[in-house]
Amino acid sequence: MTKKTPLVTGERVVVAVVVSRVILSLPLSLISHGFSLFLLCLSAFLVEIRAETSPFLLSRFRPRRGASSGILLGAVTLPSVMLSKLVQLTRAISLHEAGQDELSHVTMQYWAASASCCAILIYLSVIMSQAKRTESLSSSLWLTRVSLTGTVFYGVACFVSLSMISHTGLNTSLKMLWMLFHGLAAVKLIRHLLCTFPSCASIGEALLVTSGLVLYFGDFLACTIAKICENLIPVDLVSISYGIKRTETGIIVQVGLLLGLLLFPMVFRCVVHIYETFLRKRDGGQRNCSDAAKSILFFVSLVFFMALAVPSWMQFVHDFHQHPFLWVLTFVFSEPLKRISLCIYWVLLIVVSVSRFYSISRSSKVERILLRKYYHLMAVLMFLPALVLQPKFLDLAFGAALAVFVALEIIRIWRVQPLGEPLHHFMNAFTDHRDSELLIVSHFSLLLGCALPIWMSSGFNDRALSPFSGILSLGIGDTMASMVGHKYGVLRWSKTGKKTVEGTAAGITSVMAVCFVLVPVLASMGYILSQGWWSLLLAVTATGMLEAYTAQLDNAFIPLVFYSLLCL
């Protein structure tokens, strides 16, 4: 028997408001993009309804318990962010602050993200169409026809948009093939994530992570192909996928540290396989690698890959003429008093806070959700002064911290001796119902929620508050909403949820209060301030309502939604 779910929920209403706000802000040159976002939103809405009324999809992938499917929110978040960036770039071009190559590059990223989400929706629809026994034939046929019609219109909108930034029909065909590649890669990756890490994420959360990773790796692949085949592929395709000038910090963080660590598990598996094959040939039997040998191989491979292989690739593709480690030392000591003092402040704050919170978690009855909000406040104390005073150094620090998190999570998952087991027990002290022993994602989502808006705001930015969207929404709004709601909340938004009206009001009010203080400070430092207060109030309110209604991992979605609204 299928369960009945309401067509209109608070989360879906907020998503509709956000998407409408993005579409209504588009200039005429981006109408085709807005039409595609509307189709994507409609398709995701239909797929989500079908997924939540049929147990077939949920039983196949075993998503995180206690969360809705989140398909609609997961499908439209990243395309909305990229479309908001396009709106911002059109303003930059009108002010002669940016060129057409940057607009073309972000256009390709928008269509790549949309293609990934669209392909995943089609994949989920195909899977659910196999469950014919649980659904009526007429409903299945109606939904199939609507989905196919939307897909056709989506493809037409994509083709028209890519034709407008191409000089030849060949280039348009190549770019459509590039979009198809993103879609196929996204389907393969989300299936792998949901099957490898069951009960670790909802389908919407996995959809957001998948589309982001495919976009990230696609950009890396485009850079490599364009460098190798610089004289063999069309010029404008090279300029779109490769010709955007990247800062040294962005190359080291986004290409060197993070990409290298994300690829390292595959490299390590190959190293272990080669070593075990060598042992079997030498001993003539079925012999596996011991735990001690695996640990040695792990750390040796990690040092070799990150210190030699990744820097060599960076120097080849991006013409980075200095070893990244030497560049980082030079960068830090270019302003030693400010940057080293900031590092000392961070280290002291982390040591004191983590030791204190760890002891509380072991001996106190403080609820885990409130304990985690203390880390949100710690993020404000760490990142807000650095973002105002040392934004470039904060970019590098975010990348280094995220790289450490990724490396430690790999060690914890694989139980690499001697750090794996102690690290696992330590991290379990800070987990809640949204984490599992297979994968702990809360610290990643908090750090990325603060870092992504700052990384995406590099270059032209006429909305001074947009880099602060992660810190404001998570460190201030989410924290105040949880604390006030837990202590004083009486009126609940829904019968089954825990979010209260009092908490949501406190979150919205606190973010607006901080903005009133922050705006004059930024103005005194020469930042561009061109956003109206009504637009800011709408962005803060929509983000606060999303936090109140969503059952998804709010650290992942709220900063991106807030950022997309602040860019408009």
BATI-331480 format. One line per 8 residues: their letters; for each residue z, y, x of C-alpha. Coordinates in steps of 0.25 Angstrom, whole numbers, plus 5000, padded with zeros to 4 digits. Layout:
BEGIN
a) Z:Y:X | ...
***
This chain:
BEGIN
mtkktplv) 5000:5000:5000 | 4997:5014:5005 | 5007:5025:5005 | 5005:5038:4998 | 5006:5051:5007 | 5004:5065:5002 | 4991:5072:5005 | 4997:5085:5008
tgervvva) 5009:5085:5018 | 5015:5096:5026 | 5009:5092:5039 | 4995:5092:5033 | 4997:5105:5027 | 5001:5111:5040 | 4989:5105:5047 | 4980:5111:5036
vvvsrvil) 4985:5124:5039 | 4984:5123:5054 | 4969:5118:5053 | 4966:5129:5042 | 4972:5140:5051 | 4963:5135:5063 | 4951:5134:5055 | 4952:5148:5048
slplslis) 4954:5154:5062 | 4940:5149:5067 | 4929:5159:5070 | 4915:5156:5065 | 4911:5150:5078 | 4921:5138:5076 | 4919:5135:5061 | 4913:5121:5065
hgfslfll) 4926:5118:5073 | 4934:5122:5061 | 4926:5113:5052 | 4928:5101:5061 | 4943:5104:5061 | 4943:5104:5046 | 4936:5091:5045 | 4945:5085:5056
clsaflve) 4957:5090:5048 | 4951:5084:5035 | 4948:5071:5041 | 4962:5070:5048 | 4968:5073:5034 | 4961:5061:5027 | 4963:5051:5039 | 4978:5055:5039
iraetspf) 4979:5053:5024 | 4972:5039:5025 | 4981:5035:5037 | 4994:5039:5030 | 4990:5031:5017 | 4986:5019:5024 | 4995:5011:5033 | 4984:5004:5041
llsrfrpr) 4982:5015:5052 | 4997:5017:5054 | 5000:5002:5055 | 4988:5000:5065 | 4993:5011:5075 | 5008:5012:5072 | 5010:5027:5074 | 5023:5034:5076
rgassgil) 5033:5031:5065 | 5038:5042:5056 | 5026:5051:5058 | 5014:5053:5049 | 5000:5050:5054 | 4998:5064:5058 | 4983:5062:5059 | 4979:5076:5053
lgavtlps) 4988:5084:5062 | 4984:5075:5074 | 4969:5077:5071 | 4968:5092:5069 | 4979:5097:5080 | 4970:5097:5093 | 4957:5101:5086 | 4965:5113:5080
vmlsklvq) 4970:5117:5093 | 4956:5116:5100 | 4950:5124:5088 | 4961:5135:5090 | 4958:5136:5105 | 4943:5138:5101 | 4947:5149:5091 | 4955:5156:5103
ltraislh) 4944:5154:5112 | 4934:5161:5103 | 4944:5173:5103 | 4943:5172:5119 | 4928:5172:5119 | 4928:5184:5110 | 4937:5191:5120 | 4929:5186:5132
eagqdels) 4941:5179:5137 | 4934:5165:5137 | 4920:5159:5138 | 4912:5150:5129 | 4914:5138:5139 | 4929:5138:5135 | 4925:5138:5120 | 4916:5127:5122
hvtmqywa) 4926:5119:5130 | 4937:5120:5119 | 4926:5118:5108 | 4923:5104:5115 | 4938:5102:5116 | 4939:5105:5101 | 4928:5095:5097 | 4933:5084:5106
asasccai) 4947:5085:5100 | 4941:5085:5086 | 4932:5073:5089 | 4944:5065:5094 | 4952:5068:5082 | 4940:5065:5073 | 4937:5052:5080 | 4952:5048:5078
liylsvim) 4951:5051:5063 | 4939:5043:5062 | 4945:5031:5069 | 4958:5032:5060 | 4949:5032:5048 | 4941:5020:5053 | 4954:5012:5055 | 4960:5016:5042
sqakrtes) 4947:5012:5035 | 4950:4997:5039 | 4962:4997:5030 | 4954:4995:5017 | 4964:4987:5010 | 4974:4998:5010 | 4965:5009:5005 | 4955:5011:4993
lssslwlt) 4941:5010:4996 | 4937:5023:4989 | 4948:5031:4997 | 4943:5024:5010 | 4928:5028:5007 | 4932:5042:5003 | 4939:5045:5016 | 4929:5038:5024
rvsltgtv) 4918:5047:5018 | 4926:5060:5020 | 4929:5056:5035 | 4915:5053:5038 | 4910:5066:5032 | 4920:5074:5040 | 4916:5067:5053 | 4902:5070:5050
fygvacfv) 4905:5085:5048 | 4914:5085:5060 | 4903:5079:5069 | 4893:5090:5064 | 4903:5101:5066 | 4906:5096:5080 | 4891:5095:5083 | 4888:5109:5078
slsmisht) 4900:5115:5087 | 4896:5107:5099 | 4881:5112:5097 | 4886:5126:5098 | 4891:5125:5112 | 4880:5117:5117 | 4866:5121:5122 | 4859:5108:5120
glntslkm) 4859:5096:5111 | 4863:5087:5122 | 4876:5094:5125 | 4880:5093:5110 | 4877:5078:5110 | 4885:5077:5123 | 4897:5084:5117 | 4896:5076:5104
lwmlfhgl) 4897:5064:5113 | 4909:5070:5120 | 4916:5072:5106 | 4913:5057:5103 | 4919:5053:5116 | 4932:5061:5112 | 4933:5054:5099 | 4931:5040:5104
aavklirh) 4941:5042:5115 | 4951:5048:5105 | 4950:5036:5096 | 4952:5026:5108 | 4964:5034:5113 | 4971:5036:5100 | 4970:5021:5097 | 4976:5018:5111
llctfpsc) 4987:5028:5109 | 4991:5023:5095 | 4990:5008:5099 | 4997:5009:5113 | 5008:5018:5108 | 5012:5014:5094 | 5022:5022:5086 | 5022:5033:5097
asigeall) 5013:5043:5089 | 5007:5046:5075 | 4992:5045:5074 | 4992:5060:5073 | 4999:5061:5086 | 4991:5051:5093 | 4978:5058:5088 | 4983:5072:5094
vtsglvly) 4986:5065:5107 | 4973:5057:5107 | 4964:5069:5104 | 4971:5077:5115 | 4970:5067:5126 | 4956:5064:5123 | 4953:5079:5123 | 4961:5080:5137
fgdflact) 4954:5068:5143 | 4940:5072:5138 | 4941:5085:5145 | 4945:5078:5157 | 4933:5069:5156 | 4924:5081:5153 | 4928:5088:5166 | 4926:5075:5174
iakicenl) 4912:5072:5168 | 4908:5087:5169 | 4912:5087:5184 | 4905:5074:5188 | 4892:5077:5179 | 4892:5092:5181 | 4877:5092:5183 | 4873:5081:5173
ipvdlvsi) 4879:5086:5160 | 4875:5099:5152 | 4881:5112:5157 | 4888:5116:5144 | 4894:5103:5143 | 4900:5104:5157 | 4905:5118:5154 | 4912:5114:5141
sygikrte) 4919:5102:5146 | 4921:5106:5160 | 4919:5121:5163 | 4932:5126:5158 | 4940:5132:5169 | 4953:5125:5170 | 4966:5131:5177 | 4972:5123:5189
tgiivqvg) 4984:5121:5181 | 4976:5115:5169 | 4969:5106:5179 | 4981:5101:5185 | 4989:5099:5173 | 4979:5095:5162 | 4969:5087:5171 | 4978:5083:5183
lllglllf) 4992:5079:5179 | 4990:5076:5164 | 4977:5069:5165 | 4980:5061:5177 | 4993:5056:5171 | 4986:5052:5158 | 4976:5044:5166 | 4986:5038:5175
pmvfrcvv) 4990:5026:5166 | 4976:5021:5166 | 4975:5023:5181 | 4989:5015:5183 | 4984:5004:5174 | 4972:5002:5183 | 4980:5002:5195 | 4990:4992:5190
hiyetflr) 4978:4983:5185 | 4972:4984:5199 | 4985:4980:5206 | 4987:4969:5197 | 4973:4963:5199 | 4975:4964:5214 | 4988:4956:5213 | 4982:4946:5204
krdggqrn) 4970:4944:5214 | 4980:4944:5226 | 4990:4934:5220 | 4980:4926:5211 | 4988:4927:5199 | 4993:4935:5187 | 5002:4945:5194 | 5006:4958:5187
csdaaksi) 5011:4971:5194 | 5026:4972:5195 | 5034:4983:5189 | 5037:4989:5203 | 5023:4988:5208 | 5018:4995:5195 | 5028:5006:5197 | 5023:5008:5211
lffvslvf) 5009:5008:5207 | 5012:5018:5196 | 5018:5029:5205 | 5008:5027:5216 | 4996:5027:5206 | 5002:5039:5199 | 5004:5047:5212 | 4990:5043:5217
fmalavps) 4983:5047:5204 | 4990:5060:5201 | 4990:5065:5216 | 4976:5060:5220 | 4967:5055:5209 | 4970:5066:5199 | 4969:5078:5209 | 4956:5072:5214
wmqfvhdf) 4950:5072:5200 | 4955:5087:5198 | 4949:5091:5211 | 4935:5085:5207 | 4934:5089:5193 | 4941:5103:5192 | 4938:5107:5207 | 4953:5108:5209
hqhpflwv) 4953:5110:5224 | 4968:5108:5227 | 4978:5096:5224 | 4985:5099:5211 | 4999:5097:5218 | 4996:5108:5228 | 4990:5117:5217 | 5003:5115:5209
ltfvfsep) 5012:5118:5221 | 5004:5131:5224 | 5004:5135:5209 | 5019:5133:5208 | 5022:5141:5221 | 5013:5152:5218 | 5024:5158:5210 | 5036:5150:5215
lkrislci) 5048:5158:5210 | 5043:5157:5195 | 5037:5143:5195 | 5048:5136:5203 | 5059:5143:5196 | 5052:5138:5183 | 5052:5124:5188 | 5067:5125:5192
ywvllivv) 5070:5130:5178 | 5062:5119:5171 | 5068:5108:5179 | 5083:5113:5177 | 5080:5114:5162 | 5074:5100:5161 | 5085:5094:5169 | 5096:5100:5161
svsrfysi) 5090:5098:5147 | 5085:5084:5149 | 5099:5079:5155 | 5106:5086:5144 | 5097:5081:5133 | 5097:5067:5138 | 5112:5067:5138 | 5112:5072:5124
srsskver) 5102:5062:5119 | 5111:5050:5125 | 5124:5055:5120 | 5122:5064:5108 | 5119:5062:5094 | 5109:5074:5094 | 5096:5070:5086 | 5085:5067:5095
illrkyyh) 5075:5077:5088 | 5085:5088:5091 | 5087:5084:5106 | 5072:5084:5108 | 5071:5098:5102 | 5080:5103:5114 | 5068:5099:5123 | 5059:5108:5115
lmavlmfl) 5069:5119:5118 | 5069:5115:5132 | 5054:5116:5132 | 5055:5131:5127 | 5065:5134:5138 | 5055:5128:5148 | 5041:5132:5144 | 5043:5145:5137
palvlqpk) 5047:5154:5149 | 5037:5147:5158 | 5026:5149:5148 | 5029:5164:5147 | 5031:5166:5162 | 5023:5155:5169 | 5012:5149:5160 | 5003:5143:5171
fldlafga) 5015:5136:5178 | 5019:5131:5164 | 5006:5124:5163 | 5008:5117:5175 | 5022:5113:5172 | 5018:5107:5159 | 5008:5098:5165 | 5017:5093:5176
alavfval) 5028:5090:5165 | 5018:5083:5156 | 5013:5075:5168 | 5027:5071:5171 | 5030:5067:5157 | 5017:5058:5157 | 5021:5052:5170 | 5035:5049:5165
eiiriwrv) 5030:5043:5152 | 5020:5034:5159 | 5032:5029:5168 | 5041:5027:5155 | 5030:5020:5147 | 5026:5010:5159 | 5041:5009:5163 | 5037:5012:5178
qplgeplh) 5049:5009:5187 | 5058:5015:5190 | 5057:5026:5181 | 5051:5020:5168 | 5064:5014:5162 | 5073:5026:5165 | 5063:5036:5160 | 5061:5028:5147
hfmnaftd) 5076:5028:5144 | 5077:5043:5147 | 5065:5047:5138 | 5070:5038:5126 | 5082:5047:5125 | 5073:5059:5120 | 5064:5051:5111 | 5064:5051:5096
hrdselli) 5056:5044:5085 | 5043:5050:5089 | 5044:5043:5103 | 5043:5028:5106 | 5046:5020:5118 | 5031:5019:5121 | 5028:5033:5122 | 5038:5046:5122
vshfslll) 5029:5058:5118 | 5039:5069:5114 | 5041:5075:5128 | 5026:5075:5130 | 5023:5081:5116 | 5034:5092:5119 | 5028:5096:5133 | 5013:5095:5128
gcalpiwm) 5017:5103:5115 | 5022:5114:5124 | 5011:5113:5135 | 4998:5111:5127 | 4998:5125:5121 | 5000:5131:5134 | 4989:5123:5141 | 4979:5126:5130
ssgfndra) 4982:5141:5130 | 4977:5142:5145 | 4965:5152:5146 | 4963:5162:5135 | 4975:5163:5125 | 4976:5175:5116 | 4987:5169:5108 | 4999:5170:5118
lspfsgil) 5008:5161:5109 | 4999:5149:5109 | 5004:5144:5123 | 5018:5144:5117 | 5015:5136:5105 | 5021:5123:5110 | 5034:5129:5115 | 5036:5137:5102
slgigdtm) 5032:5126:5092 | 5040:5115:5099 | 5051:5122:5107 | 5054:5133:5097 | 5049:5129:5083 | 5051:5114:5083 | 5064:5115:5090 | 5070:5125:5080
asmvghky) 5064:5118:5068 | 5071:5105:5072 | 5084:5111:5076 | 5086:5120:5064 | 5080:5109:5054 | 5090:5099:5060 | 5102:5108:5058 | 5099:5116:5046
gvlrwskt) 5087:5110:5039 | 5089:5107:5025 | 5075:5108:5018 | 5065:5097:5023 | 5050:5099:5022 | 5049:5085:5017 | 5057:5074:5011 | 5055:5064:5023
gkktvegt) 5054:5074:5035 | 5065:5080:5043 | 5059:5094:5045 | 5066:5105:5037 | 5062:5119:5032 | 5073:5126:5040 | 5068:5119:5053 | 5054:5123:5051
aagitsvm) 5058:5138:5048 | 5066:5138:5060 | 5055:5133:5069 | 5045:5143:5063 | 5055:5155:5064 | 5059:5151:5078 | 5044:5150:5083 | 5041:5164:5077
avcfvlvp) 5054:5170:5083 | 5050:5165:5097 | 5036:5171:5095 | 5041:5184:5091 | 5049:5184:5105 | 5038:5178:5113 | 5026:5187:5108 | 5032:5200:5114
vlasmgyi) 5035:5193:5127 | 5021:5187:5129 | 5016:5201:5125 | 5024:5208:5136 | 5018:5198:5146 | 5003:5201:5142 | 5000:5189:5134 | 4989:5191:5123
lsqgwwsl) 4996:5192:5109 | 4986:5192:5098 | 4991:5183:5087 | 4997:5188:5074 | 5010:5185:5069 | 5005:5179:5056 | 4996:5169:5064 | 5008:5166:5073
llavtatg) 5017:5163:5060 | 5007:5154:5054 | 5006:5146:5067 | 5021:5145:5068 | 5023:5141:5053 | 5012:5131:5053 | 5017:5124:5066 | 5031:5124:5060
mleaytaq) 5027:5118:5047 | 5019:5107:5055 | 5032:5104:5063 | 5039:5103:5049 | 5029:5093:5043 | 5023:5085:5054 | 5028:5071:5058 | 5020:5071:5070
ldnafipl) 5025:5074:5084 | 5027:5089:5083 | 5027:5092:5098 | 5013:5088:5098 | 5007:5095:5086 | 5015:5107:5084 | 5011:5115:5097 | 4997:5112:5096
vfysllcl) 4996:5116:5081 | 5004:5129:5085 | 4995:5132:5096 | 4982:5130:5088 | 4988:5140:5078 | 4992:5150:5088 | 4978:5150:5095 | 4972:5155:5082
***
